[in-house]
Amino acid sequence: MTVFQRFFRFLLAITFIAGSALSTGAKAQITPQTKAGTVVSTERVRAELMAQAPDGVVPGQSVWVGLQLAHQPHWHTYWKNAGDSGLPTQLQWTLPPGVTAGDIAWPAPQKITIGTLANYGYEGTVLLPVPLTIAPDFKPPLFASDLEVKLKASWLVCRTECIPEDGEFVLKIPLKGSTALNRAAFEAALAAHPKPLVGDSQVQIAGDTLKVSVAGLPAALQGKTLALFPETPEVIETAAPFTQAWQGNVWTAQVPLSSQRSNSPAVMPVVLEYRSGDAVAGYRAEAKVLGTWPKLAAAATVSPALDAALKANAGAGASPTGPAGPLSLAAALLGALLGGLLLNLMPCVFPVLAIKVVGFTRHAGDRRAHSISALAYTAGVLASFLALGALMLGLRAAGEQLGWGFQLQSPAVVAALAVLFTVIGLNLAGLFEFGRFVPHRVMLLEAKNPAANAFLSGVLVVAIASPCTAPFMGASLGLAVALPAAQALAVFGAIGFGMALPYLAVGLVPAAARLLPRPGAWMDTFRKLMAFPMFATVAWLVWVLGQQSGIDGAGALLALLVALSAVLWAFTLAGRSRIAIATLSIAGFALLAAAIGPNIIKPLETAPTVAATERWQPWEPGRVDQIVARGQPVFVDFTAAWCVTCQYNKKTTLANAAVLADLAAKNVVLLRADWTRRDPAISAAIGRLGRSGVPVYVMYKPGSAPQVLSEVLSVDEVRSAIARL
């Protein structure tokens, strides 16, 4: 019976001890979220969910809610038609039955010019109001005093660069009584909402020009210069000047048609705006389009070489049923098998596998038991990989941007693994034996079910290996997420089979088993030696947590691991001292968990960034395109603190003096995309390169397809890629 088989009978107790720290932290974290659930602040925008319900929530009537965006100077977000670039703010509501949300009552925007482009959006502070309609038969839950409104909002905030941001909000509107603290803000926003015009407004197509005429405007505006904002995107040249004039009480304009037009509306809603100081007056007309639209411009495309490379990377260039399909799938399965085999060499996985294999030497003559154990272990590994793959594929199908190792983006999972490895390390070092904590009846049950223990050992090994991406795995996983579910799961199964193969070979092939050393005193020394890789893994996990939760989170985890070690040590004592010291150590652990446990899962206010003075700069969406457009090559390192291969490459190849000198000589811009914490933008970028996890290394050269390098980088490979620039 191996030490790891005994471990699983003690796992429930360890989970309870570790869970006390994590659950305490989770409860402490929820409270401030609830109190401040109406506000989300970033370095660029302060977003607040507001309500205007002066008469309370009355069935058959409406109340107003709205997202107020207060921008830092020089930053802006976008209108419903963003103009030449950008994206409008998106609002997703979660409301009780009987309550429905209407469309945003967009205030009139302003034109924001950036170089040769023009966007439509908002600077300063803007409120985006939305009406909530209360059904006549609306009945709140029994004893409820509030109407709970939940909002998930996303917005793109730009200056010269653009950053996607989002936030989740919770607002409780009293069912009875008045909510009118934000009346002035709502009145100003609704006053800035364009008023509908009655009259015969038209858009006449005249070659590459649109002749716009709008009737029904107030007489006070006659002779004034107005701004024009079409609601239909990609129709006019947004940044181009246009001429306007008044023909009696009809406002007219001649507007250049976009050379890249992509829409041909039959009715073209337009907003006209007059600004005088801080006063804004907006009017909306639905203009009927007269004439025939010119032929649409060809859709913008990338170069043929880039398109072919992207299709090849993403696996989209070969249909699974076409001639290249089986070859692609076969290559993916082979890469997955080799990658799974190499996972056994990872620092945290190898000690587990080594001790399990050495376990064979204790009962070298029982070949049947060894075969059953090997098969059960393989089944556990396969089942875990298939379950993990199915979970990732299911979440991606539901719209989540996830990749391999996504569970390590949770501080709670990282902390739980640190607890698990600490307990394993202390056991290997000889501090305690799991058999002392397990009742005799359970020990007998374990002895009768060795296959179950071997199966659970396979589950443990997959949990340990999940942060790693071995060579050959990256392309296979990238192709897997684009394949049908059955084929994708076959790729995950191939990784698991490759990982279980060494243990399976020792269990089923007598010739392989004969290569193992004979039992002896060396086994106890080897067992204690294997404790140190486990403690090294704990140190690495603490460092990973520090990247996610800061120095306070890492310090809290270290303190709790020390306290947990004291608890385990106390249970190894004998006599009355065991009861007294164990009681004190458990109490101390509980108090410590309550005091500092929340720091473990408390996220940093901002993700770790690279200092501007360093050679590497932080990756941001669109930044590669901007740099390449200037004619400079770019090297991007998609990495994560929990990725062992990433850290190895970072400390070796990417820190090599010759590599850095070559990069500097070619004026290569170095960007680092940190995926330690979940980032949908990075997930999407990795997916577009045909990968599903980190590490990913990409060289971008103006006018050429991006070059994706190997997962385990060599100095020669990187220098060769640089030489081709």
N, C-alpha and C positions, 0 to 999 in steps of 0.2 A: 504494500500500500504506500503510495507516494505521499509526500507532504502536501502536494497540491490537491490530492483527492480529499485529504482530511480538511483542507482549508474550506471547501465548499460547505461542509456541515457547520462551520463556524461563521459563514458569510452573513447569515441573517443577523446575528448579534452585532457584527461589525457595522453592517448597514444601519442598524438602529442607532449606534453610537455616532457614526458619521452624520446620519440624517438629522440628529438633534441640533448640530451646529448649522447645517444648511437650512433646515426649516425655520429656525429662529431668524436667520438672516433674511429669508424670503418674506416673512411676515413684517419685519421691520422695514423692508424695502417698499412694500405695498402702501404703507400708510402715507408717506410723503407724496407718492404718486397720486393718491386719491385727493389729498388736500390741494395739490397744485395741478390737478388734471386738466384745467382749462388753459394752461399756458405751456408753451414749448419755446425755449430760447436757444438760439445758436449764436455764433460769432457775427452772423450777418442779418438775422431776422428774429424778431420777437413775434410769435404767433399766439393769438388768444382767441378762444371760442367764447362768443358773447350771445346774449339773448335779449329780446325786447318783447315783453308780454305784460303790458300795463293792466290788463284785465284778467290775468291769470290764464289758465288753460281751459278754454270753454269749448265743448263739443260743437261742431259745425262752424267754427271760426278758425282763424290762422294766428300763429305767433311767428315772430321772426327770430332766426338765429343767424350768426355770421362769423366768419373767420377774419379777424383783423390782423394784417401783416404790417408790422412797423420795421422798415428797412433801415439799415445803417447807411450813412451817407455814401452816395455813388453806387449803391446796389439797387437792383430792381427785380420784380417778378412780372408776369405776363398776363395780358388780356386774353379773351377767348380766341382771337386771331393774333398769334404772337408776332406776325410780321415776317421778316426775312429769316429769323432763327428763333429758338426758344420753344417753350411749351407752356400752355395755360395751366393754371393751378387746378388740381383735381380734388374733388371732395367725395368721399364714400361714407354714407350715413348708416348707422345701425339704430333703428327706432322701434318703439313698442308697437304692437298690432293696433291698427286704427290711426296711425300717424304716418303721413307721407311727406317727403321732401320735394320741393319744386326745384326749378333751375336757379342758378346764381343770377341775381339781378346785377349784372356787371356794371359798375360805374364807368363813365366815359374815360377812356385811357388817354395817354399822351404819347407822342412820338419820341422815341429814344434813339438817337443816332450814334452809331459806333463805326467809325471809319466810313466805308462805302455802303454799310448796311443800315437799315432802319427797322426798329422793333416797336411793337405796341405794348405798353405795359404801365407799371406804376412804380413811382419812387415815393419816398417819405412814408406816410401811413395811409393804408387803404383798408376799407372794410368790404368784404364780399358777402352781402346779405342773401339769405335763402329763406323762403316762406315754408313753414311747416303747417300742413293742413290737418286739422283735427276732425276726424270723421264724426258725423252726427251721433252714431251709436258707440262712440268711444267710451270705454269703461276702464278706468285705471285699476290695477290690482288692489285687492282688499288691503286696507290699512296703509296704502301708499300715500305719501304726501308730496311726492315729486314726480315729474316727468323726466326720465333719464334719457339724455341724448348723447350718443357716442359718434365720434367722427374720426376717420382716418384720412388725413390730408397729405398731399404731396405737392411740392412746388419746386420750380427751378429758379434759383436766385443767381443773378449774373452781375458782373461788373465788366472787366475785360475777359475774365474767365467765368465759367458757369459751374455751379455746384448743385446737384440734386439733393433736396432735403425732404424730410417727412416728419410727421408727428401724429400721435394718437391723443384724443381729447375726450374728456367726460364732463358733461354739464348737467346739473340737476335744476330744472325749472319748477318752482313751487306750483302745485295745481291750483291753489287758491292764494289770493293776494297778488300784489303787483310786483312785476320785475321790470323796472324802468330806469335803472342806473345808467344804462348806455343809450338813453334816448337821443342825445345830441349826435352821437356817432352814427346811429341808424338813420336819423333824419337827414344828415349830411350825405350819407351814402346813397339813400334813395333819391335825394334831390339831384345827385350827380348821375343817376341812372337815366339813360336817354329816353325822352318822352316820345311816344308814337306820333307820327304825322299822318294826317288825313289829306289825300290829294293824289294826283296822277304823277307819280315819279317814275322816271324811265332811265334806262341805260342803253344807248345806241352804240352798236359795234361799227366802227369805221376804220377798217384796216387794222393797224397796230395801235389804235387809240380808242378809248371809251369816252363817249360824250354823255355825261351824267347831268340830269336835270331833276331837281327836287322841289316839289311844291308843298305849300302848307306851312312854311316856316313863319314864326312870329314877325309882324311888321317891324318890330324894334331891331331885328337883325339885318334888315335890308341895307345893303352897302357895306356890311361888315365882312372881314376875311374869316373864313371858317376852315377848320381842319377836317379832313375826310378819313374815315376808318371803315374799310369794307369788312364785313363779318366773314365773308368767304375767303379763306386763305389762298395764296398762290395764284392770284388773278392779275394784280397790278404790280408795277415796279414800285415797291414800297418806298425806296429811298429817292426816287426820281422826283424832281419838281413838276408841278402841274399848274395849268392856268385856270382861273375861275373868274366868273362875272355874274352880275345880276341882270336878268331880263324881266323887268317889272318886279313881281313878288316871287319869281322862280330863280332859284340858285342854280347855276350851271358850272360845269367844269369839264376840261379835257384832260384825261388821265392816261399816261402811257400804259399799254398792255404789257404784261410780263413776257419776256422771251422764253421763260421756263414755266409758262402757265400749265397748271395741272388740273384745273377745274373749269367747268363750262355750265354755270348755273342758269336756270331759266328765270329765276327771280333772285335778285342780288340785294340782300339787306345791307344798308350803309348807315353809318353813324356820322352825323355832322356835329362839330363841337365848336363853341365859342368860349374863349377864355379872356377874362379881364381881371388882372390881378389874381386873387385867390378864388374869384367866382368862376364857376364852370357851369355852362349850360349845354346839354347834349340833347340831340333829337335823332330819332331813328325812322328811316323810311324803307319800305320794301319796294325796290324799283324793279319794274318789269323789264326784261332784257329783250331788245329788238335787234333783229339781224342774225347773222350766222357766225358762230364762233370760228376763228381760224383753227386749223389743225393743231392738235396738242403737240407740244414739244416732246421729244423723246425723253424718257425717264433718265435721270442722271445715273450713271453707272461708274463702277470702278474700272480700272484697266483690265484687259483680258487676263493678264498674268496674275494680278491680284485676285480676280474673281475665281480663277482656276485653283489658286493656292488655298483660298478660304474654303472652297468646296471640298478640296482634298482633305484639309485639316479637320473640317466638321463631319467628314464622312458622307456629305451630301452628294458627292460626285458619283457615287456608285449605289445603285438601287440594290436592296437585298435580293431581289429576284432577277437582276440583270446579270450579265456576264461577269462583272467585277464584284458583284455582291458576295458570293460565297468566298472568294479570295479575301475580301476585306474582313469578313467574319472569321475566317480561318486564321488570318493574321492576328486579329484581336484576341482570339482564344489562345493562340500560342504565346502572344505577349503577356496575356493575363496569367497563364500557367507559369511562365518564367518569372514574372513579377512576384507572384505568390510564393514561389520557391525562395527567392531572394529576401522576402520579408523575414524569413527565419534568422537572417544575419543581423537584423536591427538590434541595437544594444539592449532594448527592454524586452524583446521577444526571445533572443537567444538563450538567456538563463532559464526561462521556462521550458523551452524545448530540450535543452541540455539535461536538466534535472529529470524530465520525463523519460528521456532515452536511458539515462543512467539507472532509472528505476527498474528497467528490464534486468539489470545485472543482479538484482536482489533475488529474483526467482527465475533464473536463466532456463530452468528445465520445463517450466509450464508454458509450452508453446501455444496451447489452445487459449489460455487466458490472455496471453499477449496478443494473439490475433483478434480476439473479441474486443480487447481494449483499444487496439489500433483502429479498428473499424468504427467503434463508438466515438473515439476522438475525432476521426475524419468526419463522421456525421455531424458532430457538434460544430466543427469549423465550417463545413458546408452550409449547415442551417443558419449559422450566424451571418455568414457573408450574404446569403440569399435574403435573409430578413433585413439586413442593413441596406442592401441594394434595392429591395422592394420599397423600403421606407423612403429612401432618397428619390427614387423614380416617382413614387406617389406624390411626394411633396412638390417635386418639380412640375408634375402634371397639374397640380393645384395652383401653380403660379409662383411658388417659392423659388428664389434663386439660390440653389444649394449645390455643393459639390462634395467630393470625397473628403472625409474628415470633418464634415459640418458639425458633428456633435462636440468636437473640441473647441468650437467657437463659443461654447457655454462655460462660464466660470464655474458653475455648479458641477458640471461633468469633470472638468479639470481637477477640481478639489476632491471629488469622490475618487478619482483614479489615484491621486496622491495619497489619500488615506489607504486605499487598497494596496498600493505598492509598499507603503510604510509597514503595514501589517505583515505582508509577505517577507519583506526584508528582515524584520525583527524575528520572524519565525526561522528564516534561513540562518540567521546569525546565532540562533540557539537561545534567545531570550525566553521563549515559551514553546510549548507543543500544543497543537490544536486538540489532540486527544484528551488533554486534561480538562478541556472546557466542554467536551461532548459527553452526554450520558452513555453509559455502557450499552443500553438498548439500541441507541442510535449507532454506536460503533458496530454492533452485530448486524444491523440493517445495512450499513455501508459495506461490510465485508461480503454480504450476500448480493450486492448490486454494484460490482465494480464497473460495469458498463456505463451506468448512470454517472458515476464519478468521472469517467473518461470523457463522456459527452460534455459535461459541464466544464471540464478542463479545456476542451476545444472552444467553448464559448468564451472562457477567460482569455485565451490566447488571442482571439479576434479582437476583444475589447482592448487588449494591450497594443495590438498591431494597427489599430484603426487610424492613428495619426500619421502613419507612414505611407509614402508612395515610393515604391521601389522602381528601379529601371524596368522598362518595357510596360509598366502599368499605365502611364499617363495617356498614351495614345489609345490603349484598349478601353480605358474608362471613358475617354472623350467620345469614342465611337459608340460605346454602350448606351449613352444617354440619348443618342439619335436613332437607335435601333428599336424595332418592336419589342414589347415587354419580354416575350419569351426568349428572344435572342440576347437581349440585354442581361437578363438573369443568368443566361448561360455563361456570359463573360464573368459575372461575379462568382458563379460557381467554379469557373476555371481558376480564378485567383485562390479560392478556398482550397481546391484540390491541390494546387501547387504548394500551398503553405503546409498542408497536412502530409505531403508526399514523403518527407524524410522519416517521420514517425511511422507512417504506414509501411514504408519499406522495411524498417527494423522489425515491425510486428509481424509481417507476412513473409518476408524472405529470410530463410535461415542463414544464408550466406552473409547477409548484411548484419544479422544479429551476432554472428560469430566474430565480427570485427570489433565488437565492444570489449572494453577491458573487464577483467574479472573483478568480482567484489573484493573489498578490502577496507583498510582503515582510511585510504585515500578519499573514500566517498564522503566521510564527515567533513574533511578539510575542503573538498570541492563544494559541498553544500554551503559552507560558511563563506567561501570565496564568492559564490554567486549572489550573496547578499549585497555586495558592493555595487554591482550594476543596477540592482533595484534601488538602492539609495541614490545613485547617480540619476536614475530616472525621476526620482522624487524631486531632486534639486532642479532638474530641467522643468518639471511640471510647475514648481513654485515660480520659476522664472517666467514661464508662459502666463501664469495667473497674474504676475506683476505687470505684464503687457496689457492685460485685460482690465484689471481692477486696481492697478496702481500699487505703490509701495505699501500702503496700508493693508490692501488685500493680501499681498504676499506675506507680510509680517504676521497677519492674523492667522493665515494657514499654517505657517511655521510654528507659531505658539500652540495652536490646537493639535498639531502633530506631536509636539513634545508632550502635551498633556495626555493625549491618547496613549503614547508610549508608557507614560507613568501608570495609567490605568491597567494596561496589559501586564506591566511588571508587578503591580500590586497583587494581581490574581495568581502570580506564581509563588507567592509567599506561603508559609505554613503557620498554623496555630492562630492565636488570637490577633496577632499583628496583621494577618491577612484581612480580617474583617475591618479593623480600624483604618488601616492605610488605604484599602480599597474604597471604603466609604468616603474618606477624605479626598481621594484622588478623583472619584466620580463627581463629587460635589464641586471640586475645583474646576474640573473640565466643564461641567454644566454652566457654572458662573462665567467662566472665560468665554464659552460659546455664546452666551447671552450678551456679553459685553462687546465682543469684537467680531462675532460670527457674521453680522451683516456686512462687514467690510469685504468679505470674500466674494460675494456676488454683486456688490455695488459697482456698476460700470463707471468708467472714467467719463468725465464731462465731454472730452474729445478723444478720439483715437490717437494713439502715439504717432507722432510725425517725425520726420527726419529734419534735423536742424538745417537751416538754410546755409550754414557755413560748411556743411559736409559735402562730399563729392556727390552723394546720392540725393535726389529730390523726390518728394512725394508724388505718386501717380494720381491723376485726376481724370475724370471722363473728358474726352476731347483733347486732352493736352498733347497726346502723341500726334494727332492730325495737325495741330497748330505748329508743332516743332518741325515735323516733316515738310509742311508747306513752306517753311522758311529755308528748306534745303539742307537741314541738318539730320544726320542719322540719330536714331534713338535705340537704346537698349533698356528693356523693361524686365525687372525681376519681380515676378508674382510669387510672394513668399508668405510665410506665417510662422509665428514663434513656436507653435506646436509641431511644426514639420521638421523632423530630424534631418532629412535629406537637404532641406533648405538651409539649415544652420551649418551643415557640413560644407556645402558649396560656398556659403557666405564667408566662412572662416578660411577656406583654402583657395579655390580657383578665383573667386571674385575679390579676394584680398591680395592676389598675386601681383607683385610689383610689375612684372613684364606685361600682364594683362592690362593693368591700370595705365601703364605708360602708352600702350597701343591705343587704348580708348581715348586718352587725352590727345594723342597725336592726330587722330582722325576727327577730333572735336565731337565725340559721341556724347549725347545727353543721356545721363543715367537716371532712370526713374524706378522707384520701388513701390510696388502695390502691396500693402500690408493687409493680408486676409485673416489676421489673428482673430479679429472680431468680425462678425457677419457683415458683409458689405455687398448688397445686390449688384451694384455697378461693377465691382471686381468680378463677381460670379458671372455676370453677363459677358464681360470681356474675355474671361477664360473660356467660356462656352463657345464664343465666336472663333476662338483659335483651335477648336476641336479637342479641348481638354476639359476635365471635370474636377481636377484638384491641383494642388501645388506640390512641388515647384513647377513653374513654367517660365522659360527664358526665351525672349523674343527679340530679334534684331530687326529694326525697321530702317529701310533705306529709301530715299526719295525715288519714285518711279519704279520700284520693285516690290515684289510680294514680300510679306513679312516672313522671316526665317525663324522657325521654332527649333530650339536646340534641345539637347538631351536633358533628362531629369538629373542625372549625375554628371555634372560638368567636368570636363578636363581642360587644362590650360591650353592644350593644342587645339581643341575644338573651338574655343572662344577666340583665340588668336587667328585661327583660320577664317572664322566668320568676319572678324574685324578687317582682315587683309582684303576681303572681297568687297569692302565698301568703296 
